[in-house]
Amino acid sequence: MTPMREPTFLILTALAVRALHGYAVIQEVAALSGGRVVLPAGTLYAALERMTAEGLVAPEGDEVVDGRNRRYYRLTDDGARALADDADRQRRNADTAADRLRQRSTIPR
């Protein structure tokens, strides 16, 4: 699998605990990223459509709140595996970078 783009990684991470509706995903992604990633609604829904087609997320029902429809999405088992794989990939890369930086600090200048 190709490395995930950060918004995809964060959306899947937001859905890892429970199903969320779109606006809640936007809020969760902003919180997870410390405010660095703010998803416009159009971007989020396009990503959710793509991830649904890829089998990473699935619709989990709708509800009407204040006259507006909320569609909930959940992480699928395939989505959880893909998220875990990418988290492992990122962890290995971070460990490699940290090792290299430690080596750099021991090289005389």
ChimeraX commands (.cxc) that place a marker at each C-alpha (Angstrom):
marker #1 position 0.00,0.00,0.00 radius 0.5
marker #1 position 1.23,3.50,-0.73 radius 0.5
marker #1 position 1.87,5.82,2.22 radius 0.5
marker #1 position -1.24,7.66,3.40 radius 0.5
marker #1 position -1.53,11.38,3.08 radius 0.5
marker #1 position -1.84,13.07,6.46 radius 0.5
marker #1 position -5.55,13.99,6.14 radius 0.5
marker #1 position -6.44,10.36,5.32 radius 0.5
marker #1 position -4.37,9.12,8.26 radius 0.5
marker #1 position -6.06,11.61,10.60 radius 0.5
marker #1 position -9.59,10.85,9.35 radius 0.5
marker #1 position -9.05,7.13,9.91 radius 0.5
marker #1 position -7.53,7.87,13.33 radius 0.5
marker #1 position -10.57,10.00,14.22 radius 0.5
marker #1 position -12.84,7.08,13.36 radius 0.5
marker #1 position -10.75,4.47,15.20 radius 0.5
marker #1 position -12.70,4.71,18.47 radius 0.5
marker #1 position -16.29,5.13,17.30 radius 0.5
marker #1 position -18.49,6.16,14.40 radius 0.5
marker #1 position -18.69,9.93,13.88 radius 0.5
marker #1 position -20.68,12.29,11.69 radius 0.5
marker #1 position -18.87,14.60,9.29 radius 0.5
marker #1 position -18.63,17.71,11.46 radius 0.5
marker #1 position -17.38,15.63,14.39 radius 0.5
marker #1 position -14.68,14.16,12.11 radius 0.5
marker #1 position -13.61,17.71,11.15 radius 0.5
marker #1 position -13.37,18.67,14.84 radius 0.5
marker #1 position -11.52,15.49,15.79 radius 0.5
marker #1 position -8.98,15.87,12.96 radius 0.5
marker #1 position -8.29,19.44,14.05 radius 0.5
marker #1 position -7.81,18.28,17.66 radius 0.5
marker #1 position -5.60,15.32,16.71 radius 0.5
marker #1 position -3.37,17.58,14.61 radius 0.5
marker #1 position -3.16,20.35,17.18 radius 0.5
marker #1 position -5.02,22.62,14.77 radius 0.5
marker #1 position -2.56,22.12,11.89 radius 0.5
marker #1 position -5.05,20.25,9.70 radius 0.5
marker #1 position -8.42,21.90,9.19 radius 0.5
marker #1 position -10.57,20.05,6.69 radius 0.5
marker #1 position -13.14,21.97,4.66 radius 0.5
marker #1 position -16.43,20.05,4.50 radius 0.5
marker #1 position -16.11,19.46,0.74 radius 0.5
marker #1 position -12.65,17.98,1.18 radius 0.5
marker #1 position -13.81,15.74,4.01 radius 0.5
marker #1 position -16.81,14.36,2.14 radius 0.5
marker #1 position -14.77,13.72,-1.01 radius 0.5
marker #1 position -12.22,11.86,1.14 radius 0.5
marker #1 position -14.97,9.86,2.88 radius 0.5
marker #1 position -16.45,8.89,-0.50 radius 0.5
marker #1 position -13.01,7.75,-1.71 radius 0.5
marker #1 position -12.32,5.84,1.50 radius 0.5
marker #1 position -15.77,4.22,1.33 radius 0.5
marker #1 position -15.04,3.07,-2.23 radius 0.5
marker #1 position -11.69,1.68,-1.02 radius 0.5
marker #1 position -13.39,-0.18,1.84 radius 0.5
marker #1 position -11.60,1.76,4.58 radius 0.5
marker #1 position -14.74,3.34,6.05 radius 0.5
marker #1 position -18.44,2.57,5.82 radius 0.5
marker #1 position -21.62,4.56,6.44 radius 0.5
marker #1 position -23.06,3.74,9.87 radius 0.5
marker #1 position -26.48,5.36,9.64 radius 0.5
marker #1 position -28.08,8.78,9.58 radius 0.5
marker #1 position -29.91,10.97,12.04 radius 0.5
marker #1 position -31.69,14.29,11.71 radius 0.5
marker #1 position -30.57,16.99,14.16 radius 0.5
marker #1 position -32.12,20.46,14.02 radius 0.5
marker #1 position -33.55,19.65,10.60 radius 0.5
marker #1 position -30.17,18.63,9.18 radius 0.5
marker #1 position -29.15,15.13,8.20 radius 0.5
marker #1 position -26.03,13.73,9.84 radius 0.5
marker #1 position -24.42,10.70,8.23 radius 0.5
marker #1 position -22.17,8.66,10.47 radius 0.5
marker #1 position -19.10,6.79,9.27 radius 0.5
marker #1 position -17.17,3.99,10.93 radius 0.5
marker #1 position -13.75,2.49,10.41 radius 0.5
marker #1 position -13.89,-0.94,8.75 radius 0.5
marker #1 position -11.59,-3.84,9.62 radius 0.5
marker #1 position -9.67,-3.15,6.38 radius 0.5
marker #1 position -9.43,0.50,7.41 radius 0.5
marker #1 position -8.09,-0.47,10.84 radius 0.5
marker #1 position -5.44,-2.70,9.21 radius 0.5
marker #1 position -4.45,0.04,6.78 radius 0.5
marker #1 position -4.21,2.58,9.63 radius 0.5
marker #1 position -2.11,0.20,11.74 radius 0.5
marker #1 position 0.19,-0.53,8.78 radius 0.5
marker #1 position 0.73,3.16,8.09 radius 0.5
marker #1 position 1.27,3.93,11.78 radius 0.5
marker #1 position 3.96,1.21,11.83 radius 0.5
marker #1 position 5.54,2.65,8.67 radius 0.5
marker #1 position 5.64,6.14,10.19 radius 0.5
marker #1 position 7.04,4.78,13.47 radius 0.5
marker #1 position 9.86,2.95,11.63 radius 0.5
marker #1 position 10.69,6.11,9.65 radius 0.5
marker #1 position 10.70,8.23,12.81 radius 0.5
marker #1 position 12.95,5.69,14.57 radius 0.5
marker #1 position 15.36,5.72,11.61 radius 0.5
marker #1 position 15.46,9.52,11.59 radius 0.5
marker #1 position 16.04,9.65,15.36 radius 0.5
marker #1 position 18.87,7.10,15.07 radius 0.5
marker #1 position 20.49,9.13,12.31 radius 0.5
marker #1 position 20.20,12.34,14.28 radius 0.5
marker #1 position 21.81,10.67,17.30 radius 0.5
marker #1 position 24.67,9.55,15.05 radius 0.5
marker #1 position 25.01,13.06,13.69 radius 0.5
marker #1 position 25.44,14.49,17.17 radius 0.5
marker #1 position 28.41,12.17,17.80 radius 0.5
marker #1 position 30.28,13.21,14.63 radius 0.5
marker #1 position 32.92,15.90,15.28 radius 0.5
marker #1 position 32.44,19.12,13.35 radius 0.5
marker link #1:1,2 radius 0.2
marker link #1:2,3 radius 0.2
marker link #1:3,4 radius 0.2
marker link #1:4,5 radius 0.2
marker link #1:5,6 radius 0.2
marker link #1:6,7 radius 0.2
marker link #1:7,8 radius 0.2
marker link #1:8,9 radius 0.2
marker link #1:9,10 radius 0.2
marker link #1:10,11 radius 0.2
marker link #1:11,12 radius 0.2
marker link #1:12,13 radius 0.2
marker link #1:13,14 radius 0.2
marker link #1:14,15 radius 0.2
marker link #1:15,16 radius 0.2
marker link #1:16,17 radius 0.2
marker link #1:17,18 radius 0.2
marker link #1:18,19 radius 0.2
marker link #1:19,20 radius 0.2
marker link #1:20,21 radius 0.2
marker link #1:21,22 radius 0.2
marker link #1:22,23 radius 0.2
marker link #1:23,24 radius 0.2
marker link #1:24,25 radius 0.2
marker link #1:25,26 radius 0.2
marker link #1:26,27 radius 0.2
marker link #1:27,28 radius 0.2
marker link #1:28,29 radius 0.2
marker link #1:29,30 radius 0.2
marker link #1:30,31 radius 0.2
marker link #1:31,32 radius 0.2
marker link #1:32,33 radius 0.2
marker link #1:33,34 radius 0.2
marker link #1:34,35 radius 0.2
marker link #1:35,36 radius 0.2
marker link #1:36,37 radius 0.2
marker link #1:37,38 radius 0.2
marker link #1:38,39 radius 0.2
marker link #1:39,40 radius 0.2
marker link #1:40,41 radius 0.2
marker link #1:41,42 radius 0.2
marker link #1:42,43 radius 0.2
marker link #1:43,44 radius 0.2
marker link #1:44,45 radius 0.2
marker link #1:45,46 radius 0.2
marker link #1:46,47 radius 0.2
marker link #1:47,48 radius 0.2
marker link #1:48,49 radius 0.2
marker link #1:49,50 radius 0.2
marker link #1:50,51 radius 0.2
marker link #1:51,52 radius 0.2
marker link #1:52,53 radius 0.2
marker link #1:53,54 radius 0.2
marker link #1:54,55 radius 0.2
marker link #1:55,56 radius 0.2
marker link #1:56,57 radius 0.2
marker link #1:57,58 radius 0.2
marker link #1:58,59 radius 0.2
marker link #1:59,60 radius 0.2
marker link #1:60,61 radius 0.2
marker link #1:61,62 radius 0.2
marker link #1:62,63 radius 0.2
marker link #1:63,64 radius 0.2
marker link #1:64,65 radius 0.2
marker link #1:65,66 radius 0.2
marker link #1:66,67 radius 0.2
marker link #1:67,68 radius 0.2
marker link #1:68,69 radius 0.2
marker link #1:69,70 radius 0.2
marker link #1:70,71 radius 0.2
marker link #1:71,72 radius 0.2
marker link #1:72,73 radius 0.2
marker link #1:73,74 radius 0.2
marker link #1:74,75 radius 0.2
marker link #1:75,76 radius 0.2
marker link #1:76,77 radius 0.2
marker link #1:77,78 radius 0.2
marker link #1:78,79 radius 0.2
marker link #1:79,80 radius 0.2
marker link #1:80,81 radius 0.2
marker link #1:81,82 radius 0.2
marker link #1:82,83 radius 0.2
marker link #1:83,84 radius 0.2
marker link #1:84,85 radius 0.2
marker link #1:85,86 radius 0.2
marker link #1:86,87 radius 0.2
marker link #1:87,88 radius 0.2
marker link #1:88,89 radius 0.2
marker link #1:89,90 radius 0.2
marker link #1:90,91 radius 0.2
marker link #1:91,92 radius 0.2
marker link #1:92,93 radius 0.2
marker link #1:93,94 radius 0.2
marker link #1:94,95 radius 0.2
marker link #1:95,96 radius 0.2
marker link #1:96,97 radius 0.2
marker link #1:97,98 radius 0.2
marker link #1:98,99 radius 0.2
marker link #1:99,100 radius 0.2
marker link #1:100,101 radius 0.2
marker link #1:101,102 radius 0.2
marker link #1:102,103 radius 0.2
marker link #1:103,104 radius 0.2
marker link #1:104,105 radius 0.2
marker link #1:105,106 radius 0.2
marker link #1:106,107 radius 0.2
marker link #1:107,108 radius 0.2
marker link #1:108,109 radius 0.2
view
